[in-house]
Amino acid sequence: MSQPRWAVVVPVKRLTEAKSRLRGALPGVPHEELALALAADTLRAVLACPAVADALVVTDDPRVARATRAAGARTLADLPDAGLNGAFRHGAARIPARWVAGLTADLPALRPDELAAALLAAQRDPEGVRRFVADAPGTGTVLLAAPPGVDLDPRFGIGSAVAHEASGALPLTGHWPSLRRDVDTVDDLAAAARLGLGPRTAALLASARPARATG
């Protein structure tokens, strides 16, 4: 594989606000611990990816920042009330001229080789065009990539796959199940577990109390 060329920006909300639809997903596990584990396992895969030269986590949560620095990545304080797209733009603006990717922080099953394959596919053709990877349902976006000199121009949110394509980004269609498996719901978490979770999320899943039967 060629020398790593990519900088990856990963925004992470405050843990008390992140992944609200997962609140209570793991009985006996504090919600903030689950949100942190999802982000930590995502970052672990990013740092292990041979195509990645730099990882930047945009956050204003002190626990996330400490965990990020301990893992060997850089942190950048988020802007007040910037939102997810603002955080992506803020991070991308701090990257020197090189290939930049914005990645969501809820990919606990992410495999470094799948991320590398997607990033390398984004470099192939055509030049000067942003590329994106849709999530497993095909409506959201997990990865947005831009070549040097091209604005990342993120459109993350509901219906972001359509929004990114309408903005001129082209879809990447490789078979990367762990990259496409973002986690917003309990069912998503179960699907990610079937792919194989990263160590922090897996440990929390193993430690969760069994749900009490009713009826």
Phi and psi restraints in degrees (value plus and minus 20) as a CYANA .aco file:
   2 SER   PHI     -87.9   -47.9
   2 SER   PSI     151.6   191.6
   3 GLN   PHI     -78.6   -38.6
   3 GLN   PSI     123.9   163.9
   4 PRO   PHI     -80.8   -40.8
   4 PRO   PSI     114.5   154.5
   5 ARG   PHI    -143.5  -103.5
   5 ARG   PSI     -27.6    12.4
   6 TRP   PHI    -120.3   -80.3
   6 TRP   PSI     122.6   162.6
   7 ALA   PHI    -129.8   -89.8
   7 ALA   PSI     112.4   152.4
   8 VAL   PHI    -135.6   -95.6
   8 VAL   PSI     107.0   147.0
   9 VAL   PHI    -122.6   -82.6
   9 VAL   PSI     106.9   146.9
  10 VAL   PHI    -147.2  -107.2
  10 VAL   PSI      81.8   121.8
  11 PRO   PHI     -97.2   -57.2
  11 PRO   PSI     121.3   161.3
  12 VAL   PHI    -153.7  -113.7
  12 VAL   PSI     102.2   142.2
  13 LYS   PHI     -87.4   -47.4
  13 LYS   PSI     149.4   189.4
  14 ARG   PHI     -78.1   -38.1
  14 ARG   PSI     117.9   157.9
  15 LEU   PHI     -81.5   -41.5
  15 LEU   PSI     -50.3   -10.3
  16 THR   PHI     -88.9   -48.9
  16 THR   PSI     -39.9     0.1
  17 GLU   PHI    -127.5   -87.5
  17 GLU   PSI     -36.7     3.3
  18 ALA   PHI     -95.1   -55.1
  18 ALA   PSI     127.2   167.2
  19 LYS   PHI      30.7    70.7
  19 LYS   PSI      32.6    72.6
  20 SER   PHI     -82.2   -42.2
  20 SER   PSI     -50.3   -10.3
  21 ARG   PHI     -93.2   -53.2
  21 ARG   PSI     -29.1    10.9
  22 LEU   PHI    -116.5   -76.5
  22 LEU   PSI     -19.4    20.6
  23 ARG   PHI     -79.5   -39.5
  23 ARG   PSI     106.4   146.4
  24 GLY   PHI      62.4   102.4
  24 GLY   PSI     -13.5    26.5
  25 ALA   PHI     -84.8   -44.8
  25 ALA   PSI     -53.9   -13.9
  26 LEU   PHI    -137.1   -97.1
  26 LEU   PSI      81.5   121.5
  27 PRO   PHI     -76.3   -36.3
  27 PRO   PSI     111.5   151.5
  28 GLY   PHI      66.2   106.2
  28 GLY   PSI     -26.4    13.6
  29 VAL   PHI    -126.4   -86.4
  29 VAL   PSI     102.0   142.0
  30 PRO   PHI     -77.4   -37.4
  30 PRO   PSI     118.5   158.5
  31 HIS   PHI     -77.8   -37.8
  31 HIS   PSI     -59.1   -19.1
  32 GLU   PHI     -82.9   -42.9
  32 GLU   PSI     -52.9   -12.9
  33 GLU   PHI     -86.8   -46.8
  33 GLU   PSI     -59.6   -19.6
  34 LEU   PHI     -86.9   -46.9
  34 LEU   PSI     -64.6   -24.6
  35 ALA   PHI     -80.6   -40.6
  35 ALA   PSI     -60.7   -20.7
  36 LEU   PHI     -86.8   -46.8
  36 LEU   PSI     -60.0   -20.0
  37 ALA   PHI     -83.8   -43.8
  37 ALA   PSI     -61.9   -21.9
  38 LEU   PHI     -78.5   -38.5
  38 LEU   PSI     -66.5   -26.5
  39 ALA   PHI     -87.5   -47.5
  39 ALA   PSI     -61.0   -21.0
  40 ALA   PHI     -84.8   -44.8
  40 ALA   PSI     -60.7   -20.7
  41 ASP   PHI     -90.3   -50.3
  41 ASP   PSI     -54.4   -14.4
  42 THR   PHI     -81.7   -41.7
  42 THR   PSI     -68.8   -28.8
  43 LEU   PHI     -84.3   -44.3
  43 LEU   PSI     -57.2   -17.2
  44 ARG   PHI     -77.4   -37.4
  44 ARG   PSI     -63.8   -23.8
  45 ALA   PHI     -87.9   -47.9
  45 ALA   PSI     -58.5   -18.5
  46 VAL   PHI     -80.3   -40.3
  46 VAL   PSI     -67.2   -27.2
  47 LEU   PHI     -87.6   -47.6
  47 LEU   PSI     -44.4    -4.4
  48 ALA   PHI    -108.0   -68.0
  48 ALA   PSI     -24.4    15.6
  49 CYS   PHI     -97.5   -57.5
  49 CYS   PSI     106.0   146.0
  50 PRO   PHI     -89.1   -49.1
  50 PRO   PSI     -34.6     5.4
  51 ALA   PHI    -107.0   -67.0
  51 ALA   PSI     -29.6    10.4
  52 VAL   PHI    -119.1   -79.1
  52 VAL   PSI     105.6   145.6
  53 ALA   PHI    -120.3   -80.3
  53 ALA   PSI     -41.1    -1.1
  54 ASP   PHI    -172.3  -132.3
  54 ASP   PSI     117.8   157.8
  55 ALA   PHI    -147.7  -107.7
  55 ALA   PSI     112.0   152.0
  56 LEU   PHI    -148.7  -108.7
  56 LEU   PSI      97.7   137.7
  57 VAL   PHI    -118.2   -78.2
  57 VAL   PSI     104.5   144.5
  58 VAL   PHI    -120.2   -80.2
  58 VAL   PSI      95.2   135.2
  59 THR   PHI    -179.0  -139.0
  59 THR   PSI     135.0   175.0
  60 ASP   PHI    -138.2   -98.2
  60 ASP   PSI      -1.0    39.0
  61 ASP   PHI    -115.9   -75.9
  61 ASP   PSI     101.6   141.6
  62 PRO   PHI     -83.9   -43.9
  62 PRO   PSI     -54.2   -14.2
  63 ARG   PHI     -86.6   -46.6
  63 ARG   PSI     -62.4   -22.4
  64 VAL   PHI     -82.4   -42.4
  64 VAL   PSI     -63.7   -23.7
  65 ALA   PHI     -81.5   -41.5
  65 ALA   PSI     -63.4   -23.4
  66 ARG   PHI     -83.9   -43.9
  66 ARG   PSI     -64.4   -24.4
  67 ALA   PHI     -84.2   -44.2
  67 ALA   PSI     -56.3   -16.3
  68 THR   PHI     -84.7   -44.7
  68 THR   PSI     -68.1   -28.1
  69 ARG   PHI     -85.1   -45.1
  69 ARG   PSI     -57.0   -17.0
  70 ALA   PHI     -84.4   -44.4
  70 ALA   PSI     -50.6   -10.6
  71 ALA   PHI     -99.1   -59.1
  71 ALA   PSI     -34.5     5.5
  72 GLY   PHI      82.0   122.0
  72 GLY   PSI      -5.4    34.6
  73 ALA   PHI    -125.8   -85.8
  73 ALA   PSI     147.6   187.6
  74 ARG   PHI    -110.1   -70.1
  74 ARG   PSI     136.9   176.9
  75 THR   PHI    -144.0  -104.0
  75 THR   PSI     134.9   174.9
  76 LEU   PHI    -160.5  -120.5
  76 LEU   PSI     108.4   148.4
  77 ALA   PHI     -84.4   -44.4
  77 ALA   PSI     112.1   152.1
  78 ASP   PHI     -89.3   -49.3
  78 ASP   PSI     136.6   176.6
  79 LEU   PHI    -103.9   -63.9
  79 LEU   PSI     124.3   164.3
  80 PRO   PHI     -80.1   -40.1
  80 PRO   PSI     110.9   150.9
  81 ASP   PHI      36.9    76.9
  81 ASP   PSI       8.6    48.6
  82 ALA   PHI     -97.3   -57.3
  82 ALA   PSI     -47.7    -7.7
  83 GLY   PHI      57.1    97.1
  83 GLY   PSI     156.0   196.0
  84 LEU   PHI     -83.3   -43.3
  84 LEU   PSI     -67.5   -27.5
  85 ASN   PHI     -86.5   -46.5
  85 ASN   PSI     -55.8   -15.8
  86 GLY   PHI     -83.1   -43.1
  86 GLY   PSI     -58.3   -18.3
  87 ALA   PHI     -85.6   -45.6
  87 ALA   PSI     -61.7   -21.7
  88 PHE   PHI     -81.0   -41.0
  88 PHE   PSI     -65.5   -25.5
  89 ARG   PHI     -84.4   -44.4
  89 ARG   PSI     -60.9   -20.9
  90 HIS   PHI     -80.9   -40.9
  90 HIS   PSI     -64.7   -24.7
  91 GLY   PHI     -88.1   -48.1
  91 GLY   PSI     -65.1   -25.1
  92 ALA   PHI     -81.5   -41.5
  92 ALA   PSI     -52.5   -12.5
  93 ALA   PHI     -88.8   -48.8
  93 ALA   PSI     -38.4     1.6
  94 ARG   PHI    -114.6   -74.6
  94 ARG   PSI     -15.4    24.6
  95 ILE   PHI    -115.5   -75.5
  95 ILE   PSI     109.4   149.4
  96 PRO   PHI     -85.4   -45.4
  96 PRO   PSI     147.3   187.3
  97 ALA   PHI     -77.2   -37.2
  97 ALA   PSI      84.4   124.4
  98 ARG   PHI    -186.6  -146.6
  98 ARG   PSI     155.4   195.4
  99 TRP   PHI     -83.8   -43.8
  99 TRP   PSI     113.2   153.2
 100 VAL   PHI    -146.3  -106.3
 100 VAL   PSI     117.1   157.1
 101 ALA   PHI    -147.4  -107.4
 101 ALA   PSI     118.2   158.2
 102 GLY   PHI    -120.0   -80.0
 102 GLY   PSI     109.6   149.6
 103 LEU   PHI    -149.2  -109.2
 103 LEU   PSI     116.8   156.8
 104 THR   PHI     -92.4   -52.4
 104 THR   PSI     137.1   177.1
 105 ALA   PHI    -119.1   -79.1
 105 ALA   PSI       2.2    42.2
 106 ASP   PHI    -145.8  -105.8
 106 ASP   PSI      28.5    68.5
 107 LEU   PHI    -141.0  -101.0
 107 LEU   PSI      47.7    87.7
 108 PRO   PHI     -91.3   -51.3
 108 PRO   PSI     -32.8     7.2
 109 ALA   PHI    -120.4   -80.4
 109 ALA   PSI     -14.9    25.1
 110 LEU   PHI     -76.4   -36.4
 110 LEU   PSI     111.5   151.5
 111 ARG   PHI    -122.4   -82.4
 111 ARG   PSI     111.9   151.9
 112 PRO   PHI     -76.8   -36.8
 112 PRO   PSI     -54.8   -14.8
 113 ASP   PHI     -89.4   -49.4
 113 ASP   PSI     -52.6   -12.6
 114 GLU   PHI     -91.0   -51.0
 114 GLU   PSI     -60.6   -20.6
 115 LEU   PHI     -81.4   -41.4
 115 LEU   PSI     -63.5   -23.5
 116 ALA   PHI     -80.5   -40.5
 116 ALA   PSI     -62.9   -22.9
 117 ALA   PHI     -82.7   -42.7
 117 ALA   PSI     -60.5   -20.5
 118 ALA   PHI     -87.6   -47.6
 118 ALA   PSI     -62.4   -22.4
 119 LEU   PHI     -85.0   -45.0
 119 LEU   PSI     -61.4   -21.4
 120 LEU   PHI     -87.4   -47.4
 120 LEU   PSI     -55.8   -15.8
 121 ALA   PHI     -83.5   -43.5
 121 ALA   PSI     -54.6   -14.6
 122 ALA   PHI     -87.3   -47.3
 122 ALA   PSI     -42.4    -2.4
 123 GLN   PHI    -103.4   -63.4
 123 GLN   PSI     -33.1     6.9
 124 ARG   PHI     -94.2   -54.2
 124 ARG   PSI     -77.7   -37.7
 125 ASP   PHI    -187.8  -147.8
 125 ASP   PSI     137.5   177.5
 126 PRO   PHI    -101.8   -61.8
 126 PRO   PSI     146.1   186.1
 127 GLU   PHI     -91.3   -51.3
 127 GLU   PSI     128.7   168.7
 128 GLY   PHI      54.9    94.9
 128 GLY   PSI      -4.8    35.2
 129 VAL   PHI    -140.9  -100.9
 129 VAL   PSI     116.6   156.6
 130 ARG   PHI     -92.9   -52.9
 130 ARG   PSI     129.2   169.2
 131 ARG   PHI    -148.4  -108.4
 131 ARG   PSI     134.1   174.1
 132 PHE   PHI    -161.7  -121.7
 132 PHE   PSI     137.0   177.0
 133 VAL   PHI    -136.0   -96.0
 133 VAL   PSI     101.9   141.9
 134 ALA   PHI     -96.7   -56.7
 134 ALA   PSI     137.5   177.5
 135 ASP   PHI     -94.6   -54.6
 135 ASP   PSI     158.7   198.7
 136 ALA   PHI     -78.3   -38.3
 136 ALA   PSI     -61.5   -21.5
 137 PRO   PHI     -90.9   -50.9
 137 PRO   PSI     -39.0     1.0
 138 GLY   PHI      72.7   112.7
 138 GLY   PSI     -18.8    21.2
 139 THR   PHI    -122.5   -82.5
 139 THR   PSI     -50.5   -10.5
 140 GLY   PHI    -118.3   -78.3
 140 GLY   PSI    -195.5  -155.5
 141 THR   PHI    -150.5  -110.5
 141 THR   PSI     114.2   154.2
 142 VAL   PHI    -126.3   -86.3
 142 VAL   PSI     -45.7    -5.7
 143 LEU   PHI    -162.9  -122.9
 143 LEU   PSI     113.4   153.4
 144 LEU   PHI    -149.1  -109.1
 144 LEU   PSI     108.4   148.4
 145 ALA   PHI    -144.1  -104.1
 145 ALA   PSI     121.8   161.8
 146 ALA   PHI    -156.4  -116.4
 146 ALA   PSI     119.5   159.5
 147 PRO   PHI     -96.1   -56.1
 147 PRO   PSI     148.2   188.2
 148 PRO   PHI     -76.2   -36.2
 148 PRO   PSI     117.0   157.0
 149 GLY   PHI      64.3   104.3
 149 GLY   PSI     -22.8    17.2
 150 VAL   PHI    -131.0   -91.0
 150 VAL   PSI     110.2   150.2
 151 ASP   PHI     -83.2   -43.2
 151 ASP   PSI     116.3   156.3
 152 LEU   PHI     -82.5   -42.5
 152 LEU   PSI     -58.6   -18.6
 153 ASP   PHI      28.6    68.6
 153 ASP   PSI      42.5    82.5
 154 PRO   PHI     -92.8   -52.8
 154 PRO   PSI     125.3   165.3
 155 ARG   PHI    -151.9  -111.9
 155 ARG   PSI      19.1    59.1
 156 PHE   PHI     -86.5   -46.5
 156 PHE   PSI     131.8   171.8
 157 GLY   PHI     116.7   156.7
 157 GLY   PSI    -189.9  -149.9
 158 ILE   PHI     -81.1   -41.1
 158 ILE   PSI     110.4   150.4
 159 GLY   PHI      49.2    89.2
 159 GLY   PSI       8.0    48.0
 160 SER   PHI     -88.9   -48.9
 160 SER   PSI     -46.1    -6.1
 161 ALA   PHI     -82.4   -42.4
 161 ALA   PSI     -65.8   -25.8
 162 VAL   PHI     -84.5   -44.5
 162 VAL   PSI     -61.9   -21.9
 163 ALA   PHI     -83.9   -43.9
 163 ALA   PSI     -61.2   -21.2
 164 HIS   PHI     -86.4   -46.4
 164 HIS   PSI     -62.0   -22.0
 165 GLU   PHI     -85.9   -45.9
 165 GLU   PSI     -59.0   -19.0
 166 ALA   PHI     -84.6   -44.6
 166 ALA   PSI     -46.1    -6.1
 167 SER   PHI    -103.7   -63.7
 167 SER   PSI     -21.9    18.1
 168 GLY   PHI      88.4   128.4
 168 GLY   PSI     -25.5    14.5
 169 ALA   PHI     -95.0   -55.0
 169 ALA   PSI     128.0   168.0
 170 LEU   PHI    -127.3   -87.3
 170 LEU   PSI     120.5   160.5
 171 PRO   PHI     -94.7   -54.7
 171 PRO   PSI     124.8   164.8
 172 LEU   PHI    -120.7   -80.7
 172 LEU   PSI     112.2   152.2
 173 THR   PHI    -137.8   -97.8
 173 THR   PSI       1.5    41.5
 174 GLY   PHI     -87.6   -47.6
 174 GLY   PSI     143.8   183.8
 175 HIS   PHI    -108.5   -68.5
 175 HIS   PSI      73.5   113.5
 176 TRP   PHI    -149.7  -109.7
 176 TRP   PSI      53.9    93.9
 177 PRO   PHI     -80.8   -40.8
 177 PRO   PSI     -56.9   -16.9
 178 SER   PHI     -92.4   -52.4
 178 SER   PSI     -50.2   -10.2
 179 LEU   PHI     -92.5   -52.5
 179 LEU   PSI     -57.3   -17.3
 180 ARG   PHI     -99.5   -59.5
 180 ARG   PSI     -31.9     8.1
 181 ARG   PHI    -110.5   -70.5
 181 ARG   PSI      58.1    98.1
 182 ASP   PHI     -97.8   -57.8
 182 ASP   PSI     142.4   182.4
 183 VAL   PHI    -144.7  -104.7
 183 VAL   PSI      88.1   128.1
 184 ASP   PHI    -135.0   -95.0
 184 ASP   PSI     -45.0    -5.0
 185 THR   PHI    -151.4  -111.4
 185 THR   PSI     151.6   191.6
 186 VAL   PHI     -80.7   -40.7
 186 VAL   PSI     -60.5   -20.5
 187 ASP   PHI     -83.5   -43.5
 187 ASP   PSI     -58.2   -18.2
 188 ASP   PHI     -82.5   -42.5
 188 ASP   PSI     -61.6   -21.6
 189 LEU   PHI     -83.4   -43.4
 189 LEU   PSI     -60.3   -20.3
 190 ALA   PHI     -83.8   -43.8
 190 ALA   PSI     -59.9   -19.9
 191 ALA   PHI     -85.5   -45.5
 191 ALA   PSI     -59.6   -19.6
 192 ALA   PHI     -85.1   -45.1
 192 ALA   PSI     -58.1   -18.1
 193 ALA   PHI     -82.8   -42.8
 193 ALA   PSI     -55.8   -15.8
 194 ARG   PHI     -86.8   -46.8
 194 ARG   PSI     -48.0    -8.0
 195 LEU   PHI     -98.6   -58.6
 195 LEU   PSI     -47.5    -7.5
 196 GLY   PHI      93.4   133.4
 196 GLY   PSI      85.9   125.9
 197 LEU   PHI    -100.1   -60.1
 197 LEU   PSI     136.6   176.6
 198 GLY   PHI     -86.0   -46.0
 198 GLY   PSI     147.1   187.1
 199 PRO   PHI     -84.3   -44.3
 199 PRO   PSI     -58.1   -18.1
 200 ARG   PHI     -91.3   -51.3
 200 ARG   PSI     -63.9   -23.9
 201 THR   PHI     -87.8   -47.8
 201 THR   PSI     -60.5   -20.5
 202 ALA   PHI     -80.5   -40.5
 202 ALA   PSI     -60.7   -20.7
 203 ALA   PHI     -84.8   -44.8
 203 ALA   PSI     -60.2   -20.2
 204 LEU   PHI     -86.0   -46.0
 204 LEU   PSI     -61.1   -21.1
 205 LEU   PHI     -81.0   -41.0
 205 LEU   PSI     -59.7   -19.7
 206 ALA   PHI     -89.8   -49.8
 206 ALA   PSI     -48.4    -8.4
 207 SER   PHI    -108.9   -68.9
 207 SER   PSI     -30.7     9.3
 208 ALA   PHI     -84.7   -44.7
 208 ALA   PSI     121.7   161.7
 209 ARG   PHI     -90.4   -50.4
 209 ARG   PSI     119.9   159.9
 210 PRO   PHI     -79.9   -39.9
 210 PRO   PSI     120.2   160.2
 211 ALA   PHI     -82.7   -42.7
 211 ALA   PSI     117.8   157.8
 212 ARG   PHI     -94.7   -54.7
 212 ARG   PSI     110.8   150.8
 213 ALA   PHI     -87.9   -47.9
 213 ALA   PSI     128.4   168.4
 214 THR   PHI    -140.5  -100.5
 214 THR   PSI     141.1   181.1
